[in-house]
Amino acid sequence: MTQTASAGGWRPMPAVYPGPPRPGAVPGLVDPDGMPSGADRLYAVDLVPVPADGQAGAPPRPIALGARCELDEEYVRGSMAALGFRVEEFAVLSDGRRVVLDAGLGWGTSARVTLEELWRFMDAGRLEQEALGVVLPDDAEETGEQHRWPLLAERLTAFGVPVSADELRPLPYEVVLGEGLRARLAAVGHGDAASGAGSPPVTPDGDGGGAAGGGAG
């Protein structure tokens, strides 16, 4: 979630990291673009600005949710070019912590074209939509739900922030492209807001917990 300073200002937050990390995970205050990937990202924590009118000492509560998408790999094998992307869902808390709730998501795509040609069909809007497809619940078509609210609530509660699925539904949700992915888009001439040109003859490949157009429950 990208936030900027305003006339009211942002208050600095203390570096505190409560919550039960997964075995082997090392949560801490680090640059999110330099944090480990995979299972060790669960409950990893970094700090983001929060409004200055936050209640000091109040129990933390989730104020926003999101998914961060980053380039995982790109390669050519024979005549096939392939791209892999990883996605992690996170919650922003009222005390300034951003907590990773699921780091095992992602998708891949490939086509019998060059890497440069494959990247021509990628842009910020397309990648954001693919990421939203990855985080869909398995039963999205039946329920109409856009997110895995019960799972996200369960992960937050396990972290030490008791919350229900119903309390999460009204919160804003944003897809954020990682720094490396934004740089790669800029390098191929898309920038942050360019649009793709049609669709290549691609083959979606599942990666981690999801695949393009599907989710992980």
C-alpha positions in Angstrom: 0.0 0.0 0.0 1.7 3.2 -1.1 1.1 6.2 1.2 2.7 9.6 1.2 3.1 12.3 3.8 0.3 14.9 4.0 -0.2 18.2 5.8 -1.2 16.3 8.9 2.0 14.3 8.7 2.7 10.7 9.5 3.9 9.5 12.9 6.9 7.2 13.1 6.2 3.7 14.5 8.2 1.7 17.0 10.1 -1.3 15.7 8.1 -4.1 17.4 7.4 -7.5 16.0 4.9 -9.5 18.1 3.2 -12.6 16.7 4.1 -16.2 16.2 6.4 -16.7 13.2 6.5 -20.0 11.3 9.3 -22.3 12.3 12.5 -21.1 10.7 11.0 -17.7 9.7 12.9 -14.6 10.8 10.4 -11.6 10.9 12.0 -8.2 11.2 12.2 -4.6 10.1 13.8 -4.8 6.6 13.3 -3.5 3.1 10.3 -5.4 1.8 12.1 -5.7 -1.6 14.9 -7.5 0.2 12.9 -9.9 2.2 13.1 -13.6 1.7 10.5 -15.4 -0.5 8.4 -18.5 0.1 7.4 -19.9 3.5 9.8 -17.7 5.4 7.7 -14.7 4.3 4.7 -15.7 6.4 4.3 -13.2 9.2 7.4 -11.3 8.1 6.9 -7.7 9.1 7.9 -4.3 7.8 6.6 -0.8 8.7 4.6 1.6 6.6 3.3 5.1 7.4 0.0 5.4 9.2 -2.2 8.5 9.8 -1.0 10.7 12.7 -4.5 10.5 14.3 -4.0 6.8 15.2 -4.8 6.0 18.8 -1.6 5.5 20.7 -1.7 2.4 22.8 -4.8 1.0 21.2 -4.8 -2.7 20.2 -3.7 -2.9 16.5 -6.4 -3.6 13.9 -6.2 -4.2 10.2 -6.9 -1.1 8.1 -6.1 -2.4 4.6 -5.3 -5.5 2.7 -3.3 -6.1 -0.4 -1.3 -8.4 -2.7 2.2 -7.7 -3.8 3.3 -9.0 -7.1 7.0 -9.5 -8.1 8.9 -11.0 -11.0 10.2 -14.5 -9.9 11.9 -15.7 -13.0 12.2 -15.3 -16.8 14.0 -17.7 -19.1 14.1 -19.2 -22.6 14.1 -23.0 -23.1 14.4 -24.0 -26.7 11.8 -22.0 -28.6 9.7 -21.3 -25.5 10.0 -18.0 -23.5 8.6 -18.1 -20.0 7.8 -15.6 -17.2 7.1 -16.5 -13.5 5.5 -14.2 -11.0 5.1 -14.5 -7.2 2.3 -13.0 -5.2 2.0 -12.5 -1.4 -1.0 -11.2 0.4 -0.5 -8.8 3.3 -2.4 -6.8 5.9 -1.6 -3.2 7.0 -2.2 -2.7 10.7 -3.2 0.5 12.5 0.1 0.6 14.3 2.1 0.8 11.1 3.1 -2.9 10.6 2.5 -4.6 7.3 2.2 -8.4 7.9 2.6 -11.0 5.2 -0.3 -13.5 5.5 0.4 -15.8 2.5 3.6 -15.9 0.5 3.0 -19.1 -1.4 1.1 -17.8 -4.4 2.1 -17.1 -8.0 1.6 -17.9 -11.6 3.6 -18.4 -14.8 3.0 -17.9 -18.5 4.9 -19.1 -21.6 4.8 -18.9 -25.4 6.8 -19.8 -28.5 8.1 -16.2 -28.8 11.2 -14.4 -27.6 11.3 -12.9 -24.1 11.1 -9.4 -25.6 8.0 -10.3 -27.5 6.4 -11.9 -24.5 7.1 -8.8 -22.4 5.2 -6.7 -25.0 2.0 -8.3 -23.8 2.7 -7.5 -20.1 1.7 -4.2 -18.5 0.8 -3.0 -15.0 -3.0 -3.4 -15.6 -2.7 -7.0 -16.9 -0.4 -8.1 -14.1 -2.7 -6.6 -11.5 -5.7 -8.5 -12.9 -3.7 -11.7 -13.0 -2.7 -11.2 -9.3 -6.3 -10.7 -8.4 -7.1 -13.9 -10.1 -4.4 -15.8 -8.1 -5.9 -14.7 -4.8 -9.4 -15.8 -5.6 -10.9 -18.5 -3.4 -11.2 -21.9 -4.9 -15.0 -21.6 -4.8 -15.2 -18.1 -6.1 -17.6 -19.0 -8.9 -20.0 -20.6 -6.5 -19.8 -18.0 -3.7 -19.0 -14.8 -5.6 -16.3 -14.0 -3.0 -13.3 -12.1 -4.4 -10.9 -13.0 -1.5 -10.3 -15.7 1.0 -11.7 -13.8 3.9 -11.8 -16.7 6.4 -8.2 -17.7 5.7 -6.9 -14.1 6.0 -8.8 -13.6 9.3 -7.4 -16.9 10.6 -3.8 -15.8 9.7 -4.3 -12.4 11.4 -5.8 -14.0 14.5 -2.8 -16.4 14.7 -0.5 -13.4 14.4 -2.1 -11.8 17.4 -4.7 -9.6 15.8 -8.1 -11.2 16.4 -10.5 -10.3 13.6 -13.4 -11.9 11.7 -13.9 -12.4 8.0 -16.8 -10.0 8.1 -14.6 -7.3 9.6 -12.1 -7.7 6.7 -14.6 -7.5 3.8 -15.1 -3.7 4.0 -11.4 -2.9 4.0 -9.6 -1.5 1.0 -7.7 -4.0 -1.1 -4.8 -3.0 -3.4 -2.5 -4.8 -5.7 1.1 -3.5 -5.5 3.8 -4.3 -8.1 7.2 -4.8 -6.6 10.1 -2.5 -7.3 11.9 -5.1 -9.5 8.8 -5.8 -11.5 8.2 -2.1 -12.1 11.8 -1.7 -13.2 11.4 -4.6 -15.6 8.2 -3.1 -17.1 10.0 0.3 -17.5 12.9 -1.4 -19.2 10.7 -3.0 -21.9 9.0 0.4 -22.5 5.7 -0.1 -20.5 6.3 2.1 -17.5 3.7 2.0 -14.7 0.6 2.8 -16.7 1.1 1.5 -20.2 -1.4 -0.9 -21.8 -0.6 -4.2 -23.4 -1.3 -5.0 -27.1 -3.5 -8.0 -27.3 -2.7 -11.4 -26.0 0.1 -13.8 -27.0 -0.4 -17.5 -27.5 0.5 -18.2 -23.9 0.2 -21.2 -21.7 -0.6 -20.4 -18.0 1.5 -22.4 -15.6 0.6 -22.8 -11.9 3.3 -21.6 -9.4 3.2 -21.9 -5.7 -0.4 -21.7 -4.5 -2.2 -20.4 -7.6 -2.4 -20.0 -11.4 -3.6 -17.3 -13.7 -7.3 -16.9 -13.3 -7.4 -19.2 -10.3 -6.7 -19.0 -6.6 -5.5 -21.0 -3.6 -7.8 -21.8 -0.9 
